[in-house]
Amino acid sequence: RELKETHLTILLQDERENVGRASVDMDMVRFGQVSTCVVDLLKPQRLQCKVEYSIDKFYPKPKYIFFIRHGESEWNLAQEKKQVMNMMKKVDHGLSNDGRLQAERLSDKVKAALDPPAEECSDYLERFMEADAVYSSPLTRALQTAKIALQHHPKLRDENSTLKVLSSARERRNFGGRDTQGKRKGDEIIRRLNMKLAKLYEMYGGTPQAVDDIKVDYNDATDEWWDKSRESDEEFDARLDHLMAHLQYTNEENIIVVTHSFLIRGIFQRYLSPEFRKEHPHIAKHFTTEKLANCAVVGAKIELNDEGRPSLADFALLFGSKIEHHIR
């Protein structure tokens, strides 16, 4: 099936560090054939090499994607108190103290779900707890939420697993969106994250060990990943397509993505199936016009429709999550 406006990214790695990358337009890919591309090396700089690659044609299975909205941020708090001007001096705002508490409450629910009562089990909950991969937006509030809320999740307790930064999961930038502008890239993201976590926990004896132990893979954000100006509707739709193609064509079947309210709503607006809209118009309206509450979790079943495009066929809220009924 044709993947429009999608690229194949080829990364060369030395241990866990990127040393080169190439981007190939999917229109140029010939499935089942050996092709070559030129890779620009980052180390040493200004050198190139040729790489041979081959991709087998396949149709991805349905995926279950669990979107988590980050906890309340300093920006959210400033909006509520009508003190946004103070926040305009900063970018990439971290969690507020209430945001930390929201993430910790979700963490407690995840821990309890390790051995839930039989009557509370569901297919969505089981898939969430068996997630094969955990991704996060590179913005600090999302990474903080991921490390705090998922500190007891089996995937991130595995010492061989990492929390993966996914730049396409960042929030949409609108006019004046200082909270959507990044400040760091590469390993600087991790240093800023650890500093912000330490500040959140400085009155409580320091960052909890289980939070601190989670390793973060930042290789998808080694370049400048944020938008410097407002993202147009066309640019946002193209990024959503890129994000969904990435998730659809990974090997993992159950995936957690810690991200943002406008991005989650954009996914429902763009991919919610016509069948679901027809059968459940009231529910569809809520999820395409309103926002998930902070630290809410929604699991979405993603299939390919007859045109080969992602289709959000079904979804469920987990852990007592709610949506906000009034957009601020």
N, C-alpha and C positions, 0 to 999 in steps of 0.2 A: 504494500500500500504506500502511496506517496505521502511523504512527510514534508509539507510546505513550510518554507522559512525556518528549516531546522538544519543544524550543523552537527557534524561528528567532530568531537574534540579528542585529539590524541595527545596524551601527556607522556613525557619521559621522566622517570623518577630515579633518583639516587637515594636509596633507603626511603625516607618519607618526604624528601624535598624535591620539588619540581626543578628539573634542569632544562626542560624544553617543552614546547607545545605547538600544535598546529590545529587549524580549524578547516574542515573540509565540508563544502556544501553538499547536503544529502542528494541533491540532483546529480552530483558527479559520482556517487557511490554505485558500484555495480555489484550487487549481491552475489556471493559465491565465486567472485573473481579476485585475483590478487591485483591490488593497485598500489601505487606509490604516492607519497607526498613529501614535501619539504618541511622539515621541522626547524624552527628558529631556536637555537640554543640560548639559554639564559646564562649558563656557566660552561665554558668561557663565553663571553659576549661576542656578538657580531660573527658568529659561526653558524653554519647550517649543516644538516645531515639529511639523508634520504631514508625513509622508513617504508617498508612493505607491510601491507595489512590486507586482511580478508574478512568479510562479514557474511555469515550465513543468513539467509532470509528467513524470518520467522514472524509469527503473529503473537504479540504478547497476551498473556492471560489477564483476566480481570485483576485489578489491584485494589487493595484496601489502604487508603491514605487517611491518616489521622492528623487533622490539623488542630494545633493548640495555639490559641492566642496568648501572647505574652501577658505577664502581670501588669498591674498599673505602673506606669512610668512617671518619672518626674514631670514630663510634659503633660501627661493626662491629668496629674494633680494640679498643675498650674492652670490648665484649662478650666478645671472645676472651680478653682478659686479665683478665676479671672485675673491671673498674674502672669500671663503669657509673655509679657514684655521682658520679664526677668530671664525667661528661658531662651529668648531670641539671641542672647549672647553666646549660647552654647549649641553644640550639635550632638547627635547620637546620645540622647539622654538615657540614663540607666533606670533601674527600677526604683520606685519610691519604697518607703518602709512597708506600706500597705501592700505593694506589689510583691515584696518578699514574703509577706504573710500569706498572700493568695497562692504563691508558688509552693509554699510549705504545706498548705492545706491540701493542695493537689497531690503533693508528694505522699502525704499520709494516706490518701485514698488509693494511690498506686500501690503503696506498701500493703494495704489491706487486701488489695485485689490479688496478691500473690497466693492467697488461700481463701477465696471468697466462699460464702455459703452457696449451696447448689442453686437456690432459688434466685440468686443474683447473677448467675452466669448467663452470658449471651454470646452469640457468635462474634459480635463486634468487640466485646470486652476480651474474649479469649485471643482474638487476633491482635488487639492492642498490646496485650501482655506478651505475645509471641513475636512482636515486631522484629523484623530482620535488619532494619536500619533506622537510625535516628538522624535527622537533618535539622539544621537551624539557619534562620536568617543570620547574616553577619552583624546585624545591629545589636548593640550591647544588651538591651533589655530582653531580646529574644534569647540570646546565649545564656544570660543569667537565669532566665526562667527555665530553660532546658536543663541546666545543670542542677538547679534546686529541685524542680518538680519531678525530674526523672532520676534522681540520685539512687532510688531503689529499684528502678526498672532492670529486669534481668539482662537486657542487651548492653546497658551501660555499666553494669556491674562486672561484665566479662572483661578481664584485663586485656584481652586482645582486640576489643572493640573501641571505636572512637565515636564521638559526636562530630558529625561532618557539617562543616559550614557550606551552605549552598547560596551563592550570591543572587540567584534568580528568585529566591524566596524572600527578598527584602521588601520593605513596604513601598507602596506607590508614593512618589513625590508629587505633591500639589504645590500651589503657590505658597511661598513662605514656609515650606515644610522643613524646618530646621531639625526636627526629630527624625527625618528620613535621610539626612545627609551623614555619610560615614566620616570617620576621622582617622582610622588606622587600616592598614592592610597587612597581610602575611602574619608573621609572628607578633607584630605589634598589636594585632587584635587580641591575642591571648594575654599579653601584658596588661592591656587596658581592662580586659575582662576580669583578670585576677585582682587588679587594683580596685575596681568597682565592687567586686564581691567582698573584698576585705573591708571596704568602707561600710558596706551594708551590715557586716557582722562585727564591727569593731567593738560594739558595746556588749557583745554576747560571746566573747572569748575567741573570736576569730572564725574564719570560714570552716564549716563542718568538714571533717576529713572525707566523708563520702562524696561531698560536692567537689572538693579539691582534687580527688583522685580521678575524676572523669577527664580523659584525654580528648583534646579537640584537634581535628584535622582541618587546617585552614587553607589547603591547597587550591580551593576554588575561589579564593579571595586574595591572591597574591598581587593582583593588579588593582588599580583604582576601580572599585565595583559600584560605587554609588552614583546617583544622578545629580548633576549640578544645577539642573533647571527642571521645571515642571515636565512630567512624563505625559505625553499626549495619549489619547485613547488608543491610537494605532500602535504606539510604542508599548503601551501597557499590555494590550492584547497579544502582541508578538512575544513579549516576555512570558506571559502566562502560557502560551503555546510551547515555548522553549522549556519552561519548568515542567509542564505536564508530559512532554515527550521524554524528558530526562527520567521522571518517575515511572512512566509507563514502560520504558525499555531497560530499566535496571533489572538485575536478576531477582531482587527481593520482591516478595509478594505483599508483605504487610509493612508499611512504612509510616513513621511518625515525622511530622514536619512542624517545628515550632516557628510561628510566623506572626502575621499582623492582620488587623481587622479588615482593612480595605482590600488586601490581597485575597483573604478568604472569601469575602463577599464577591470580589471580582470573579473568582473561580465558580461560585454558584451562579452568578449572572451569565457567564460565558458557556458553562458546560452542563448545567442542570438539564436533564433530558426532557423533551416535549411530553413524553408519556407521564413523567412524574408531575410536571406542571399541570397537566390536564386532570390527573387523578387527585392531586392534593394542592389545589390552587392557593388555599389560605396559607399552608405551610411554606409553599414555594415563595409566596410574596414576602413572608417574614425573612427568609434566608437570602433573598436577593435584594432586599432594601434596608435591612437592619444589620447590626453588628453583633458578633459573639461577645459575651461578657469576658472580662479579663480572666485568664487561666481556664477558659472553657475549652472543652474537647469535643470535636465532631468527627466521626468516622464516615468516610465516603467510599462507596463502591464505584470504581472507575472502569468502564468498559470501552471498547472501540465500537463506534456505530458503523453503519453500512458504508459510510464514506471514509472510514479509517480515522476518524477524529475521536478524541476522548469524549465520553459521555458519562455524566454523573447520574448513575441509575438509581441509587438509593443512598440513604445516610441515616445516622443515628447519633444523638447526643449521648455522651458518657459522663459518669461520675456526677450526675445531677446538674450538668452544665445548663446554662440558660443563654438567651440572647437578650441584648438591650433593646427595649421597645421604643427608645427615643434616641435618634442620632444626635450627638452633641457636635 
